[in-house]
Amino acid sequence: MKGANCAMAVLGLLACCVALAAPAADDPIAVPAAAITRDFPAASLTDEARIAAARAAVDKARHGVEWATYDAQVACQKRFLVSNCMADVHNRSRNALAEVRDVEVNAARTERELKDRETRDRRAKADAEAREKEAAAAADRVRQQADLERKQANVSRANADFDAAAPTRARNADAEARRRAERAAAGNQAAADQAARQTEARQAFERKQAEAKQRQEEMTRRRAERRSDAATAPETQR
């Protein structure tokens, strides 16, 4: 009888240990970790919003695991095999926290990858912009060089045309000098002619003035003679 009771006790302890070693699916310690693993698989962490949500969920799940672990440890104090119960709780808590940690690590890794991708994109964009600016600057230098060469060619043609027209300019200058000399001579001759005409007109005027004065004097002399003759005539004639 005693042997049967001892065997039953051993079987009960083994059953208890098996139950502790294989926690149920609704284990309060495992539930937060299972939920975050389900809601935030690595493939779903594709942007900053999902990463931020995963980080917040990680904090919440970790606190959930820690509180559930604390409650389980308190419950272990009421069991017969406290050390075995505490070990089982420790293992369950460690596994749950490892799952939470996996989500946290995936979020951090994805965040680094996103930042690295953004950095590569910025560098690629900066390199493309730099190449575009350099290409534009090179094209501008080519245009400026072409403009300079065109202006130099225009100046060279203008100088050549100027040199080629030198004989014509010389002939034109000689002809213009002759024309100026002719105009000056004609002007001088016209001035001389006008001066001569003015001198002649003045002399004619002076002659007329002298003749008029002479006639006036002659008339005065004659009147005086007539008065004298009248004064000396015989009485009879008077």
C-alpha positions, 0 to 999 in steps of 0.5 A: 500500500505504501509503495502504491502511494509512493508511486502515485506521488511520484507520478503526480510530481512528474505530471506537475513538472511536465505541466510546468515545462510545457506552458499553455498557449494562453500563458500570460508570460508568453502572450505579450511576446506571441502578440508582438511577434504576430503583429510585427514580423520582420517583413512588415517593418518597411517604414519609419511609422511601422518601426516606431509602432514596433518600438512602442509595442516592444516596450509594452510587451516587455512590461507585460512579460515582466508583470506576468513573470512577477505574478508567476513567481508569486504563485510559485511561492505557494507551490510544493516545488518552489525551485522547479516552479521558479526555474520554469517561470525563469525559462518562460520569461527568458523565452518570451523576452527573447521573442520581444528582443527579436522584434526589437532587433529587427526594428533596429536593423530595419531602421539602420537599413532605411537610414543607410538606404536614405544615405545612399539615395542622398549621396546618389542624388548629390552625385547626380546633381554634381554631375549635372552641374558639371555637365551644364558648366562644361556646356556653358564653357563650350558656349562661351569659348564658341562665342569668344571665337566668333567675336574674335573672328568678327573682329578679324574680319572687320580689321581685314575689311578696314585694311582692305578699304584703306586705299579707298579711304585714302582716295576719299580723303584726298577727294574730300581735301580737294573739295574742302580746298575748292570750297575754301577757295570759292568762299575766299573768292566770293568774299573777295568779290563781295568786298570788291562790290562793297568797295565799288558801291561805297566809291559810287556812293561817295562820287554821287555824294561829291557830285551832289555837293558840287552841283549844290555849290554850283547852284549856290554860286549862280544864285549869288551871281544873279543877286549881284548882277541884279544889284548892279544893273542901271535904274532904267533896267530896274 
